[in-house]
């Protein structure tokens, strides 16, 4: 029998425990009961997730949506939907039918199916409800964009003068993929493989499906347009490329977080080890720890703690955070390096304990740089795979430079003062003295140093690096220092972080810092705002490994003018849009789309936002004014990001509700008629968001879609 406490509750047994990690929600920690088999439970859960992932690839979005909501609306567990439940079903999928019309709609549909009175009383089966959803979407007074596109591309009439209901593989290849979509390398064999997958999809029985091998129907065409295979995000850029991971660390953008431990604001919120796990699973690979002297244990040993110093935020143990990294790397041994930005405020005895805990917990997973390696270029992500790298202070007893974000922020000046500082080192304040334990310095790679001039910084060791607040980033770019910064960042590292004025933990746009080649642009991960969603889109590249190779223009010695382009966007339609937060109850949404371009030019951030009309009471299959075109001037295609955000319109003065979004770097965007796979506030496509998407038309000036 397992040992128990005085209340009879079993004591924690790590060999019987496991955690279910939910993105955006609290982790569920469980322990197997007496006689239970943890490994068997984990095996079953893992297989359920894997099998679901495989099965849903063979099911159309409407069928998936219905399966997702079925148990919620089938309240009597009869495996059928009656008249009342049909009203709940339609509300759940965000298609408004007034309550007084429920009976008429139900009876009309039953009549279409030729159901007798007994079957009508019994209710609609799952398959019949799939048919209902299909008819709800199809039987609209509006011209469906997909139908219009189908006829425009392939012709409204076939050779026998009948209205077109199917398209051949050859026409799909030559008229659509190679011409409209610009996919010149696609072959007839590729198309046949696509057709085979489409014909295997579970769609509504009333759909005018085609079973001929080399043909697909209009409904198959729509299923393809909304599929991941037709995603706006270039699959070649999204795919993990192992051969790209052999450059020095300075040649990458690295997914980074600021004050990772905080769950909310910067002054009073709770600190949590769980925030590190959430950040890691969101793709973050540079995490921050503010370490301070805590108390001492019963034996008088120092206990380093982490919290936002001089605030009311709660305190957590440094040791527990390091243990979480060890567990993550044990589960994901091929992870590219985790960089820990140590904001070290500790006295020497506490630093010695930090060094001991890092070495004893991480063991061989901790990177300890050899002295000889420090005079060479920085190591590559491949060389550091599965390891933890420390950023802090390297020289033993260093007192010449600062090491923390607080010090870097305190050094921020007005633009004029900043320029004077560049001209005369005599105006700088005396450096802050800070002793470093040799045990900690020895296992640290990146040494944070104070910025004085680009010339001096570029000539320093490659493991020396700088930290800048967001206001300093703007100041340096404003005073024409962008090119010097780009040159520095080719061989050295820079980290940027939010202004101390952002006590609400809001974020700044990472675009400007990326444009200077800054590798670690740290954001507040606890705040799901536009900048964090921009970051999610950027690091969707390279298989979400947290490391993206910087564009070649940021690695050239010459002063290269960023590539510009004109971009036209049309929002055609939406599919299976959920309620705010994926809620199961509430009014049908009134969706509209905000299309935002985040860009920069001449050292300044540029933001352009345009919005569609609002579609009332329809999130299931909304159609916007698809004749409307939105035009954008892209100034820097290497770093610019476009964001598609779905909002639910509310009466003033209530703010509109966020539904879902997708951020796509312009350099990763495919032109043509594309699907935009939408993500929730936690950057996941799960639950009610698993099937949410937009259909858009994208045209670049240099690659016009021909329709």
N, C-alpha and C positions, 0 to 999 in steps of 0.2 A: 504493500500500500504506500502511496506517495506521502512524503512528510507534509504535515499541515501546520498552520499557525494556530494560535489560541482560539480563533473563531471557527476552526474546522475547515478553512479554505486552503486548498493545496498550495504549497509554495512553488514559486516559479522554477520550472525545470527546462533549461534551454534546449535540451535534446528532444523535448516534446512540444516546443513552441514554434510558431510561425506567424507571419504578418501578411495581411492583404493590403496592398498599397493602392489607394484610390487617388487618382490625380484630382486635386482640387477639393478633396474631402479628407477627413481624418483617417489615419491608418487604423485598421482593425487588427488588434493583436490577440491571438488565440493560443490555447494550450490544449493538447489532446488529452482526453479523459483516460482514466485508468483502463489499461488493456487496449487502448487505441493505437493505431499505427500512423504516425505522422507522414512517413514517406508514401504510404498508400494514398492518403488524403491528398497530398501534394501532386502525386501522379495523376489522380483522377481530375483534380482542378485544372492542371496544366493541359490535359487532353481535352477537357471540355472547351477551354479557351481556343485551343488549336483547331478542333473540329468545327467550332462555330465560325472561326475565321475562314476556313476552307469552304464551308457550306454556304456562307452568305455571298460568295463570289458567283454562285449559280442561281441567285434569286434577284429578281428585279426590285428596285427601290420601294415601289408601292407595296409589294408583298412583304418586304422586310419591315416596313413601317407598320403594317397591319399586324404582323406577328409580334411586334414590340408592344403594341397597345392592347392586344386581344384580351389578355387575362384581366386587365384593368376594367374593361367595359363589359365583359361577359361576367356580370356580377353573380349570376345564379349557377355558374359553372356548367351550363347546359351544352357548351360547345356550339351554341347558336346565338345570334343577335336578334332580339325582338325590337319592336317599334320604338320603345323608350330607349333601349340601349343603342339603337342606330343614331339617335340624336346625340348621345354622349360620344359615340364614335366620331361623328363628323366634327363635333366641337374639339375633341382631343387632337384631331389632325389639322385643326385650324381652317375648317371650311364651314362658314356660317349658313345654317338653315334655321329660320325662326321657329320657335317651339310650336307655334300654332300650325306650321306647315309640315311638321314631322310625319304626321299620319298620312297626309296626301303624298308626300315623297315616298314613304315606305310602300304604300299601296300601289303607286304607279310603277315602282321598280319591281314589285312582286308580280304585277301584271305583265311586265316586260319578260319576266322569266317564266310566265305561264304557270305560276304556283296556285294551287287550289286553296280554299279557306283553311283547311287543316294544316297545310305546310306553312301558310302565312302565320298562323298562330304559333307554330313550332319555332319560327324564326329563320334567319338566314344563316347558312353554313359559312365556314371560312372562305371557301372557294367563291361562293356567291357574293360575299362582301368584297373580295378582290375585284370581282366584276363591277360591283357598285362604285368602288374607287376609280376604276378605269373610266366608267361612264361619266362620273362626276367631273373628271378632268377633261374628257373628250367633248362632252356635250355643253360647250360654252358658246355664248354669242360672239366672243372675241375670236379673231383669227389667231390660231396657234402659230407661234414663230417657227416651231419645228416643221409643221405642215407646209408653211410658206417656203421655208428653206429647202425642203424636200423637192418641191415642185420647181423652185428657181434653179436648183443645181442639176437635177436629173430630168426635168421636163414634166409638165403636168399630165401629158398623154403619152402612152406607149405606142409602139409601132402599129398595133391593131386599133388605134384610136380610142382605146378605153382609158379611163382615169388611172393614172399610175398607182399601183399598190405594192410594187416591189422594185428592187434595183439589183443589177447584176454585179458580180465581183469586179469585173473589168471596169464598169462605169464608176463604181465606188472608188476604185484605185485612181483612174485617170481624171475623172471630173471632180472628185472630192479630196481625197488624201493628197495627191500630188499638186493639184491646182489651188484649191481653197485653203487647205491646211499647210501647204508648202513642204510636205513630207516627201521629198524627192527620192529618198532611198528606199521607200516602201516597195514591196514586190507583190505580185499576184498571190504568191504563197502566203505572205503575211496576211493578206486580206482573207484568204480562205480559212486561215486559223482563227481570225477574228469572227468570221461568220459562224464557224463551228461553235465557238463559245457563246455567241449571241443566241443561236438556235437552241442551246441547252438551258438558257435562262428560264426560270419559272415566272411567267407573265400571266396576265388575265386571259381567261379562256375566250373572251369575246374579241380579243385583239386579232386583227387580220394578219395572223402569222403565216409565214411561208416556210415550207419544209424542204424545198428544193435546195440542193447542196450549195450551189453558187449564187443564191439569191437571199436577200433579206427584205423584210417588210418595213413600212413606215414606223411601226412600233419598235422593231429591232433597231432601226436607225436612231430613234429617240433614246433608246436604252444605251446605245453606244455613245451618243453625244454627252450624256450625263454621267458616263462611267469614268473611273479613274484612268483608264487607258487614254482618254481624251482630255486629261487634266491640263489646265493652263500652265502648270509648273513643268518645265522640261524634264522628262524622266532621266535623261542623261546627266543633268546637273543635280538631280535629286539622289541619284545612285551613289553609293559609297565607292570611292576610288582609292584602293590601297596604294597604288603607285604614286599618288599625290601626297603621301604622308611622310616623305623622306627629306623634306626641306628643313632648314633651321626653324625653330619656333617663331622667330621674328617675321616669317613670311606668311603667317596665318592670322585670320581673325579668330578669336577664341571666345566662346560663349561664357560670359562672366556675370557675376552677381555682386551686389553691394549689401553689406550688413545682412548676410544670408540668414542669420538666426532669427530675425524679427518676423513676427506674424502680422504686424500692423504698422502703426505710426512709429516715429523715431523717438518719442518721449515716454510713452506710458504702456506700450504694447508688451505682449508676452514674448519671451524668447523660447525657442523650441528646437531640439535636435531634429525633429521631423522635417523642419524647413530645409535642412540640408539634403535629406533624402528626396523631397519633392523637387528641389532644384536639380539634383543629379538626374532624376528621371525625366525632367523637362529638357535635358541636354546641356545643362551648365557644367563647365569644366574648370572654371576659376571661381573659388568660393572664399568668402571673407570671414575672418574670426577676429573679434576685438577681445583681446585677452588681458585680464586684470588680476591682481593679487586677490585671492579669496581668503578663506579662513585656513585652519589647519585641522587635520584629522586627529583621532584620539592618540596617535603616536607622535604628534607634533610635526607631521609632514605637510608641506605647503600644498594647497589645493587651488590650482589656476582655474579661473572662471571666465565665462564669456557673457558679455552684455554690452549695451550701449552706455559707455561710461558717463557718469554725472547726470544720469536720467533716472526715471522711475521704471524703466524696463526691467523685467525679471532676469534672474541669473541662472545659467546652466553650466554644467561641468565641461571643461575643455576635453577631459578624458572621454566623456560620452560621445562627443562629436567625432573624435578620432576613431573610436570604435565603430561608428556608423560608416566611416569611409572604408575601414577594413572589411566590414561585412559586404558593402557594395562591390568592392573589388574582388572579393571572394566569389560573389555571384556573377560578376561580369569581368572576368580576368583580362579580356581583350580591350577593355576601355582605354582610350588614349589618355595621357596624363592628367591627373587632377592637380591643379595648382592651388595651393592654399596661400591666400594673402593674409599674412599674420600681422595684425595691427597690435604690436607688442607694447603693452604699458606696464609690464611686470618687473619686479625687482629681480636681482640675480638668483636667489634661491628658487623662486617660482619658475624662472626661465630654465633652470637646471631640471626641475621636475617636468616641464614641458618637453624638453629634449628627451628625457628618459621615457616618458609616455609615448612619444612619437616613435621612438626606436623599438620599444618593447611591444607595442600594439601592432605597428605596421610591419616590423621586421624587414624582410627583403623587398617589401613593396615601397619602402621609403628610399627615394633617390638621394644618395650621398655623393655629391660631386667630388671627383678627384682634383687635387690642386692643379695638376698639369692640364686638365681639360678646360680650365677657366680662361686660358689665353687663346683658346680656339673658338670658332663659331659655335653658336648655341646648338644643343642637341636637337634632333628631330622628334616629332610625335611618335614615330615608329620606334625609335631608340628608347623612349620613355614609356612605352605601352604597359599598362597595368601598374603604373607607379604613381606615387605622390611626390610632388615637387613643391618646395617651400620658397615663398617670396617674403623677405624680411630684411635682415642685415647679415652681410657676409663677413666683413673684416672683424676680427676679434677686438673688442674694446673700442669699436668705432664711435667717434663723437663728432665727426665732421659733417654728417648729413642727417636729415630726418628720415623717418621710417613710417609714419602713420598718415592716414587720410586727414586727420585733424590738423597735423602740422602743415600738410600740403594746402589745405583749405585756408589756414591762417596766413599762408604766404601769398594768397591771392591779393592783387592790388587793382587799382583802376588801370585803364588802358594806358594812360600817360605815364603812371608810375612804373608800369611793366616795361615800357620802352626805355625809360631812364635806367631801370635796373639792368637792361641788356647792355647799356653803354658804360655803366660804371658800377663795378662791384663794391665800391665804397659806400653805396647807399643801402646795402643789404644789412639786415639785422644780424646780430650775433647768433651763431648756430646754437641749437639746443643740445645740451650734453645728455647722452643716453648710453649707459653701459650695456654691453651685450655679453651674455654668458658664452664662453668659448664652445661649450658643448652644443649650444643651439646654432651658433654661427657656422660651425663646421658642417652641419647637415642642411644648410640653406644655400640655394642656388642664386636666386635673384636678389640683388642688393639695391634697395631703394635709395636713390641719391637725390640731392637737391638740384633743381635745374638752374643753371647760370647762363650758359650760352650754347647754341647748337654746335659750334665748332669744338668746344671743350667736351660736350657730351658725346659727339660722334667719335672722338679720339679715345674715349674711355673703354674699359673692358666691356665685352658684349653682355656680360651678366649684370652690369650696372643698368638700372632702369629708372624711369620717372613716373610719378603719379600727378595727375592734374584734375582739378575740379572742372565741372562743365563750364563755369564762367571763364576759367583760364583758357579752355579750349577755344571759346569764341573770341577771346582777346587776342590770342596768338594768331588765329586765322584772320582776324580783322586787320592785323598789322602786317599782312603779307609774309607771314612766316610758314605758310603751308608747305611750300616746296622744300624748305630746309627740314621741316618735321618729317615729311615723306622720306627724305634721304636718311634721316636718323633711324626711322622705323624699319628700314630695310635690313638693318643688322642688330638693332637694339629693340627693347620692349618699352611700351607705354601703357599705362592704365589710367582710365578716366573714371570719374565717379560723380554722383549727383550733388548738387549744391546743398550745403547745410541748411539752407532756408526751406528745403522741401521736408518739413517736419511731418507732412501727411504721407510721406513715402511715395509721392508721385515721381514720375520719371521724365528725363530729358530725351530728346531724339538722338539716337546713336549715329545718325547719318553723317554729320559733320566730322565726328571723331573718326569714323571709318574712312572718310575721304582723305584723311591725313595718314592713313596706314596704321592707326592705333590698333593694337591687337586686342587688349582687354578693356572693352567698353562696358563697365559694370552698371547694372540696373537693379532696381528694387523688385525682386521676383514676387513679392507678396501683393503687388499692385497690378491687376490685369488691365492696363491702359494701352493706348495706341503705341507708345514706344516699345513696350514689352512685346506687343504683337508684331511690330516691325522686326524685332530681334528674333522672334519665333520663325518668321519667314526667311530671314537671312540664314539661319542655321538649320533650315530644312534641307539645305544643300549638303552634299557629301554624306548622305545616309544618316543625318542627324547625329554625327559623331562629336559635334561640339567644336570642330576645327574645320575652317573653310580657307582654302588657299586664296590669298589676296590676288586681285587681278594684276595682269602683267604691267598695266600702266602705273601701278604703285611700286613696281620693282625696277623701273627704268631710271637711269641716271639723268636722262634728258628731261626737260620741262615739257611734258606732253599735255596738250589741251584735251580734256575729257570729251568723249564722244557724245554727241547730242542727237536727238531724234524727235519727230512729231509722232504722237500716239493718239489714235482714235479708239474709243471704247463705246460699245452699245450693250446695254443690259437687256437681254431678251426675255428671260423668264426665270422662275425659281421652282424648286421642287422639295417637298417634304420639310418645310421650315418649321422648327419647333416653337414652343412658347418660351418666354424669357427664363433662362436657367434650366430649360428642359422640363419645366413643371408640367404636371398632368392636368391641372385645373386652371380655370381662368378664362377670360374672354378670348375669342379668336383674334389673332394679331392683325395689325394694319401695317404691313411691312413696306419699307422703302430702303434704298441702297445708297450709301455714301461711298463715293469713289475718291480716294485720297492719294495724291502723289507726294511722297516725301523725298526731297531732292536737295541739292546744294549747288552753289555756283559762286565763284570769286570769294570763297571764304565765308559765305552766308548760307544759312538754312533757308530752304524754300518749301512751302507747303501749299498745295492747291487741292481744294475739296469741291466736288460737284455732287449733286444728289438727284435721284430719280423722283418721279411722282410717287404718291402713296397709293397702294392697292388696299382697299378696305375689306376686312373680314375674310382674308384668304391667304393662308400661309402654305396651303397644300400644293397649289399650282398657280401662283401669282404670275400675271403677265403685265409687264410695264410698257410704257410707250416706246416700243422697240424701234420706232423711227427716229427717236431722239439720239443724237450723237454727242459724246463728251470728248473734247479735245484737250490734250495736254502737251506742253513743251517740256521734254525731258532734257535736262542740261548735262547730267552726269550718269550715263547708262551703267557705269560700273558699280555705283553704290545706291542709286535711286531704288525705292521700293514703292509698289502700288498696293494699296489696301482696299479690299472690298468688305464693307461692314453692313450687316443687316440690322436695321433698327425697327422697333415697334413704335409707331406714332401714338403719342398720348395727347389728350387735350391740355392746353396751356393752363396753369404754369407747371404742371407736372412734367419732369424731364422724360424724354423718350427712353425706352428700355433697350439695352443691348441684347441682341439675339445671337449672332455668330459673326465670324469674320474669316478672312484669309489674306495673308500678306505674301506678295510675290515680288522678289527682286526683278527689276526690269531685265537684267542680264539672263534671267532664268525663265522669262515669259515666252510662251509660244503664241504665234499669231494664228488667226483663223477663228472658227467657231469652236469655243472651248468650254469645258466644264470647270467651274470653280468649286472645289471641294471645301466645305466650310468647317470651321473649328469653333469649339466653345471657348469660354473665357480662360480655361486651363490648357488650351491648345491641344485638345483631344477630339477625336471623332468617335464617340462612344455613346451608348444610350440613344436618346432622342436625336442626337447630332450625327449619328452614323450614316444617315442617308440624305442629309441636308446639302443642297448644292444650288449653284446658279448656272445659267447658260448665258454666255457672253460672246460678243464678236470683237476681236482685237485686230487692229490694223496699224502697222508701222509704216512710216514714210518710205523706208527702203525695202519693205516686203509687203506690198499691198495684197490683201486677200481678194481674189477675183470671183465675184458672185454675179 
